Amino acid sequence: MGLLALQGAVEPHARSLARLGASTLEVRRPDHLADVDALVLPGGESTTISMLLDRQELRAPLAERLAAGMPALGTCAGMILLASEVLDGRPDQRSFGAIDLAVRRNGFGRQVDSFEADLVLAAPPGADPFHAVFIRAPVVERVGDEVEVLAAVDGSPVLCRQGNVIVSSFHPELSDDTRIHQLLVAAVEAGDGTRPREVS
């Protein structure tokens, strides 16, 4: 499992994936992408990560892998980077359009408006609610026809999936509950969109 390690905390994601038996690799250069079957785009500052993607020449190869069906999990800023439309972003901010959502940056408010909530998940199954931490969380303002809403807060989608792409406006890596990361592992195990044969 790859962890996009340009900005933001990736170690909590590594710990969550390790609990599921998955090994991880920090992705900082294009050649790192050839060694991973999936990618976590972590929280952080979406505009900064976006600029660093260009500086590290990662944008084009990552876009190619996503278009080929590579499983991905985007959390908070990662959700913004994977969405098809970004509201309140910088004029030059670009996203990958890997999931058909319109997302407003910091839509739930600034740092002081951080909150926690217990979510009922449509997937993966589990009787217990998922305790979710929201920090400068984006708000989903439009959901495409092919997007599944897996959890919501007050009617606002906060966990969504389209094909192999999963996004959350909260930070599942700050929980001991690994069910969200399990969705990514399951997508890899399903075998769609993993590494191209020539680089495996």
C-alpha positions as CSV (number, residue, x, y, z in Angstrom):
1,M,0.0,0.0,0.0
2,G,1.3,3.4,-0.9
3,L,1.1,6.4,1.3
4,L,1.4,9.8,-0.4
5,A,4.0,11.4,1.8
6,L,4.4,14.9,0.5
7,Q,2.7,16.7,3.4
8,G,0.4,15.6,6.3
9,A,0.7,12.8,8.7
10,V,1.0,9.4,7.0
11,E,2.2,7.3,10.0
12,P,-1.3,6.8,11.5
13,H,-2.4,5.4,8.2
14,A,0.6,3.1,8.2
15,R,-0.4,1.8,11.6
16,S,-4.0,1.2,10.6
17,L,-2.9,-0.7,7.5
18,A,-0.4,-2.7,9.5
19,R,-3.2,-3.8,11.8
20,L,-4.8,-5.3,8.7
21,G,-1.5,-7.1,7.7
22,A,-0.7,-4.7,4.8
23,S,2.8,-3.5,4.2
24,T,3.2,0.2,3.2
25,L,5.6,2.3,1.2
26,E,5.8,6.1,1.3
27,V,5.4,7.6,-2.2
28,R,7.3,10.7,-2.9
29,R,8.6,10.2,-6.5
30,P,7.0,8.8,-9.7
31,D,9.0,5.6,-9.5
32,H,7.6,4.8,-6.1
33,L,4.1,4.5,-7.7
34,A,5.4,1.4,-9.7
35,D,5.8,-0.5,-6.4
36,V,2.3,0.0,-4.9
37,D,-1.1,-1.6,-5.6
38,A,-3.1,1.2,-3.9
39,L,-2.6,4.7,-2.5
40,V,-3.7,6.6,0.5
41,L,-3.9,10.4,0.0
42,P,-3.8,11.7,3.6
43,G,-5.2,14.8,5.3
44,G,-3.1,18.0,5.3
45,E,-3.4,21.1,3.3
46,S,-4.9,20.3,-0.1
47,T,-3.4,23.3,-1.9
48,T,0.1,22.5,-0.6
49,I,-0.2,18.9,-1.5
50,S,-1.4,19.9,-5.0
51,M,1.6,22.1,-5.5
52,L,4.0,19.4,-4.3
53,L,2.5,16.9,-6.7
54,D,3.5,19.2,-9.5
55,R,7.0,19.9,-8.0
56,Q,7.7,16.2,-7.6
57,E,6.3,15.4,-11.1
58,L,3.8,13.0,-9.5
59,R,0.6,14.5,-10.9
60,A,0.6,12.8,-14.4
61,P,1.7,9.3,-13.3
62,L,-0.7,9.3,-10.4
63,A,-3.6,10.5,-12.7
64,E,-2.7,7.6,-15.1
65,R,-2.8,5.0,-12.3
66,L,-6.1,6.4,-11.0
67,A,-7.6,6.3,-14.5
68,A,-6.5,2.7,-14.8
69,G,-8.4,1.8,-11.7
70,M,-5.8,1.8,-8.9
71,P,-7.7,1.7,-5.6
72,A,-7.3,4.8,-3.5
73,L,-8.4,6.2,-0.2
74,G,-8.5,10.0,0.3
75,T,-9.1,11.4,3.7
76,C,-10.0,15.1,4.3
77,A,-7.5,16.9,2.0
78,G,-7.2,13.6,0.1
79,M,-10.9,13.7,-0.5
80,I,-10.5,17.2,-2.1
81,L,-7.6,16.0,-4.3
82,L,-9.7,13.1,-5.6
83,A,-12.9,15.0,-6.2
84,S,-14.1,16.1,-9.6
85,E,-15.0,19.7,-8.4
86,V,-13.4,21.8,-5.7
87,L,-15.2,24.7,-4.2
88,D,-13.4,27.5,-2.4
89,G,-10.0,26.3,-3.7
90,R,-7.2,28.4,-5.2
91,P,-8.0,29.4,-8.8
92,D,-5.0,27.3,-10.0
93,Q,-5.9,24.3,-7.8
94,R,-6.4,21.0,-9.7
95,S,-7.9,17.8,-8.6
96,F,-7.9,14.3,-10.1
97,G,-11.6,13.9,-10.8
98,A,-11.4,10.3,-9.6
99,I,-14.8,10.4,-7.8
100,D,-17.7,12.5,-9.0
101,L,-18.2,14.8,-6.1
102,A,-18.3,18.6,-5.6
103,V,-16.4,19.3,-2.4
104,R,-16.1,22.6,-0.5
105,R,-12.8,23.1,1.4
106,N,-13.2,23.6,5.2
107,G,-17.0,23.4,4.7
108,F,-17.5,22.2,8.2
109,G,-15.5,25.1,9.5
110,R,-12.0,25.9,10.6
111,Q,-9.8,24.2,13.2
112,V,-11.8,25.5,16.1
113,D,-14.9,23.9,14.6
114,S,-13.4,20.4,14.7
115,F,-15.8,17.8,16.1
116,E,-16.4,14.1,16.6
117,A,-19.4,12.0,15.5
118,D,-20.5,8.4,15.6
119,L,-21.3,7.2,12.1
120,V,-23.6,4.4,10.9
121,L,-21.7,2.8,8.0
122,A,-23.4,1.3,5.1
123,A,-20.1,-0.5,4.3
124,P,-18.1,-2.3,5.5
125,P,-20.6,-4.1,7.7
126,G,-20.4,-3.8,11.4
127,A,-22.9,-3.5,14.2
128,D,-21.0,-0.7,16.1
129,P,-20.9,2.9,15.0
130,F,-17.6,4.3,13.6
131,H,-16.3,7.1,15.9
132,A,-15.0,9.7,13.4
133,V,-12.8,12.8,14.0
134,F,-13.5,15.8,11.7
135,I,-10.8,18.5,11.5
136,R,-11.2,21.4,9.0
137,A,-13.4,18.9,7.2
138,P,-14.6,19.4,3.6
139,V,-18.3,19.3,2.9
140,V,-19.7,17.3,-0.1
141,E,-22.2,19.6,-1.9
142,R,-22.9,17.4,-4.9
143,V,-22.9,13.6,-5.4
144,G,-22.6,12.0,-8.8
145,D,-25.0,9.3,-10.0
146,E,-22.3,6.5,-9.7
147,V,-21.2,7.5,-6.2
148,E,-22.3,5.4,-3.2
149,V,-22.8,7.4,0.1
150,L,-21.6,5.0,2.9
151,A,-22.1,7.4,5.8
152,A,-23.5,10.9,6.5
153,V,-23.7,13.5,9.2
154,D,-27.0,15.4,9.4
155,G,-27.7,14.4,5.9
156,S,-24.3,15.5,4.5
157,P,-22.2,12.7,2.9
158,V,-18.9,12.1,4.7
159,L,-17.9,8.7,3.4
160,C,-18.3,7.9,-0.3
161,R,-17.1,5.3,-2.8
162,Q,-17.1,5.2,-6.6
163,G,-15.5,2.0,-7.9
164,N,-12.1,1.6,-6.3
165,V,-12.0,5.2,-4.9
166,I,-13.0,5.8,-1.3
167,V,-13.1,9.2,0.3
168,S,-13.9,10.5,3.7
169,S,-14.2,14.0,5.1
170,F,-13.0,12.7,8.5
171,H,-9.8,11.1,9.7
172,P,-10.3,7.3,10.0
173,E,-6.5,6.9,10.8
174,L,-7.1,8.6,14.2
175,S,-9.4,5.7,15.2
176,D,-8.5,2.2,16.3
177,D,-11.3,1.1,14.1
178,T,-9.8,-0.2,10.8
179,R,-13.1,-0.7,8.9
180,I,-12.4,2.2,6.5
181,H,-8.9,1.0,5.6
182,Q,-10.4,-2.4,5.2
183,L,-12.4,-1.1,2.3
184,L,-9.1,-0.2,0.6
185,V,-7.6,-3.6,1.3
186,A,-10.7,-5.3,0.0
187,A,-10.5,-3.3,-3.3
188,V,-6.9,-4.5,-3.7
189,E,-7.8,-8.1,-2.9
190,A,-10.6,-7.9,-5.5
191,G,-7.7,-7.4,-8.0
192,D,-9.1,-4.6,-10.2
193,G,-6.7,-1.8,-11.1
194,T,-3.6,-3.0,-9.3
195,R,-0.1,-2.5,-10.7
196,P,0.2,-2.6,-14.5
197,R,1.9,-5.9,-15.5
198,E,4.9,-4.2,-17.0
199,V,6.0,-2.6,-13.7
200,S,5.0,-5.4,-11.3
